[in-house]
Amino acid sequence: MNKDLFSAILSMDAYNRGYGQRVVFNSNDSTFGQNEVGRLLGLARITAQNITSAAQSVGFYALAYDVGNVAGFSAGEQVI
């Protein structure tokens, strides 16, 4: 897959997780959106999530993905 396309998919994924997420992958998982660290999107693994109350109060939400196993990315490369 093209690196730019996969980066766009990660961006869409980040916008659809967290506070008031639009896509619920497992409605039986009560922690969904609260602790995304370790979850996979294809071969990309979420390595960090900002869900502090200070961040939430200003509408900020962020994820970091380890994309080192995704074709087109370098080993150890992270996408925020």
Secondary structure by P-SEA (a helix, b strand, c coil): ccaaaaaaaaaaaaaaccccccccccccccccccccccccccccccccccccaaaaaacccbbbbbcccccccccccccc
